[in-house]
Amino acid sequence: MKVVSINVGLPRQVLSKDNVVTTGIFKEPVKARVMVRRLNLDGDRQADLSVHGGPDKAVYAYPVEHYDYWRRELPDMDLPFGMFGENLTTEGLLEEAINIGDRFRIGRVELVVTQPRLPCYKLGIKFGRDDMVKRFLASGRTGFYFQVLREGETGAGDEIVRIGRDENNVTVPDITRLYARKNYSGSDRGTLRRAAQLWALPESWRSYFLHRLEKQG
C-alpha cells in the first residue's frame, strides 16, 4: 500500500448556474513533501467548515483503483489525480478492506479512519454534471476520511502501513449502506449497534444510528 499522489488546493470562487460558489474541492498534485496537520495539509483548506473539514475530516483519501472505473464511465473527461477532491490518492487501500477505527502510518504521520465521504453538490460543480453526486454514491466508490493522530510530513511514494485494526469490524461501505437504507435486516441492526459504539466514528454519525435503531424497535 502506498501514496500515489498528494493533492492540495485553497478555496476558490466558481460560477454555477449564475451563482458564485466558494469551494475547496479543486485540488492539484504537488511533488514536494507536505506537512500533514491536525486540521488539514499545508497548502490545503476547506471552504465551508459547517460541513467540511474539522478533525474528523482532516484528510480525504481516494483509491487510485477507482480512476479506471470512472475513466470508463466518463470517457470524455480528463481525470487527473485530485479530481475527486482527495488529498491522498492511494494504492492498495480499498474501502471494503478498511474498518472505521483502523489506524495507519504514512511516514511519520499517524491517521485513523473516521467515515466515508458523502459528497455535496460541489462534486457536481467540479465535474460539470448534475448527476455526479448520484452516480458517485451509487458506485460505492466513496473514499474515506482520516483524523490525524500524529502530525508529520508525507509525499508521493510513501508506504502506507496499517498499525491497528478495529475489532468491531464495521467497514467503510457498511456505514454508507446503513446510511442509505430505509429498512434494516437483523444483521443490519447488529452492524448498527456496533457502529453506534465506534469511538472513531464522529458523534453525529453515532447519534444518527442510535436514532435509527430506536425507530426500528
C-alpha positions in Angstrom: 0.0 0.0 0.0 1.3 3.4 -0.9 0.5 7.1 -1.6 0.4 7.7 -5.3 -0.3 11.4 -5.2 -0.6 14.3 -2.7 -3.2 16.9 -3.7 -3.9 20.2 -2.2 -5.8 23.4 -3.0 -7.1 26.6 -1.5 -10.8 27.6 -1.7 -11.8 29.4 -4.9 -14.9 31.0 -6.2 -16.6 29.4 -9.2 -19.7 30.3 -11.2 -22.5 27.7 -11.0 -25.9 28.4 -12.6 -25.4 32.1 -12.3 -24.4 31.8 -8.7 -20.9 32.4 -7.2 -19.9 29.4 -5.1 -16.8 29.1 -2.9 -15.3 25.6 -2.8 -12.1 23.9 -1.8 -12.8 20.8 -4.0 -10.2 21.8 -6.6 -7.0 20.0 -5.7 -3.8 19.6 -7.7 -0.9 17.2 -7.2 2.2 18.5 -5.6 5.7 17.0 -6.0 7.2 18.2 -2.7 6.6 16.6 0.6 3.8 18.1 2.6 3.2 18.6 6.3 0.0 16.9 7.5 -1.5 18.8 10.4 -4.5 18.2 12.7 -7.0 20.0 10.5 -5.5 19.8 7.0 -2.4 19.6 4.9 -0.2 22.6 4.3 -1.5 24.4 1.2 -4.9 23.0 1.6 -8.1 24.4 3.1 -11.8 23.7 3.2 -14.3 26.4 2.2 -17.5 25.6 4.2 -16.4 24.4 7.7 -20.0 23.7 8.7 -20.0 20.6 6.5 -16.4 20.1 5.5 -13.1 19.9 7.4 -12.6 19.7 11.2 -10.6 17.0 13.0 -12.8 14.1 11.7 -12.4 15.2 8.1 -8.8 16.5 8.1 -7.6 14.3 5.3 -9.6 12.7 2.4 -8.2 9.6 0.7 -9.4 8.2 -2.6 -8.2 4.9 -4.1 -6.4 5.1 -7.4 -8.0 1.9 -8.4 -11.3 3.7 -8.8 -9.9 6.0 -11.5 -10.1 3.2 -14.1 -13.8 2.8 -13.3 -14.5 6.5 -13.8 -12.5 6.7 -17.0 -14.8 4.0 -18.4 -17.9 5.8 -17.1 -16.8 9.3 -18.2 -14.6 8.6 -21.3 -14.7 12.2 -22.5 -13.4 13.7 -19.2 -9.8 14.3 -18.2 -9.3 12.8 -14.7 -6.1 13.9 -13.1 -5.3 12.8 -9.5 -7.1 15.0 -7.1 -10.2 15.2 -9.4 -12.4 13.9 -6.6 -11.1 16.4 -4.1 -8.9 13.9 -2.4 -5.8 14.9 -0.5 -4.3 11.4 -0.8 -4.6 9.3 -3.9 -3.8 5.8 -2.5 -3.0 2.4 -3.9 -3.9 -0.9 -2.3 -6.3 0.6 0.2 -9.9 -0.1 -0.8 -13.0 0.7 1.2 -14.2 -2.8 1.8 -10.9 -3.8 3.4 -10.9 -0.9 5.9 -12.7 -0.8 9.2 -13.8 2.5 10.8 -11.2 3.0 13.5 -8.3 1.3 11.6 -5.0 3.2 12.2 -2.4 3.8 9.6 1.1 5.2 9.5 2.4 7.1 6.4 6.0 8.2 7.0 5.8 9.8 10.5 2.1 10.6 10.1 -0.4 8.5 12.1 -4.0 8.5 11.0 -7.3 6.9 11.9 -10.2 6.2 9.5 -13.4 8.0 10.7 -16.1 7.8 8.0 -16.9 7.5 4.3 -17.3 10.6 2.1 -20.8 11.7 1.4 -20.5 14.3 -1.4 -22.3 17.6 -1.6 -23.4 19.4 -4.8 -19.9 20.8 -5.3 -18.8 17.5 -6.7 -21.3 18.1 -9.5 -19.8 21.6 -10.0 -16.3 20.1 -10.3 -17.4 17.6 -12.9 -19.9 19.9 -14.6 -22.6 17.2 -14.2 -25.8 17.5 -12.3 -25.9 13.7 -11.9 -22.4 13.3 -10.5 -23.4 13.1 -6.8 -26.0 10.4 -7.5 -23.5 8.4 -9.7 -20.8 8.7 -7.1 -22.9 7.3 -4.3 -24.4 4.6 -6.5 -20.9 3.4 -7.4 -19.9 2.7 -3.8 -16.5 4.2 -4.6 -16.7 6.9 -1.8 -13.2 7.1 -0.5 -12.8 7.8 3.2 -11.7 10.4 5.7 -8.8 10.3 8.2 -8.3 12.0 11.6 -4.7 13.0 12.2 -3.3 11.3 15.4 0.3 12.4 14.8 1.4 15.2 12.6 4.3 14.8 10.1 5.4 15.0 6.6 4.4 12.8 3.7 4.8 12.6 0.0 4.0 10.6 -3.1 5.6 7.1 -3.0 5.4 6.8 0.8 4.4 3.4 2.1 1.0 3.1 3.9 1.2 0.7 6.9 -1.7 -0.5 8.9 -0.7 -0.3 12.6 -4.1 -1.0 14.2 -7.3 -2.9 13.3 -10.6 -2.0 14.9 -12.2 -5.2 16.2 -15.8 -4.1 15.7 -15.4 -4.9 12.0 -17.6 -2.1 10.7 -16.2 -1.3 7.2 -16.4 2.0 5.3 -19.1 0.6 2.9 -21.1 -0.6 5.9 -21.5 3.0 7.1 -22.6 4.1 3.6 -25.0 1.2 3.2 -26.6 1.8 6.7 -27.0 5.5 6.0 -28.8 4.8 2.7 -31.2 2.1 3.8 -34.7 2.8 5.0 -35.3 -0.7 6.5 -32.8 -2.9 8.3 -32.4 -6.7 8.4 -31.4 -8.5 11.6 -27.8 -8.4 10.6 -28.0 -4.7 9.7 -29.3 -4.0 13.2 -26.3 -5.8 14.6 -24.0 -3.7 12.5 -25.9 -0.6 13.5 -25.3 -1.4 17.2 -21.6 -1.8 16.6 -21.4 1.3 14.5 -23.1 3.4 17.3 -20.3 2.4 19.6 -17.3 3.2 17.4 -15.0 5.6 19.1 -13.6 6.8 15.8 -16.9 7.4 14.1 -18.0 11.1 14.6 -20.6 11.6 17.3 -23.1 12.9 14.8 -23.0 9.6 12.9 -23.3 7.6 16.2 -26.3 9.7 17.2 -28.0 9.2 13.9 -27.5 5.4 14.0 -28.9 5.3 17.6 -31.9 7.2 16.5 -32.5 4.8 13.6 -32.2 1.8 16.0 -34.8 3.3 18.3 -37.2 3.9 15.4 -36.7 0.3 14.2 -37.6 -1.0 17.6 
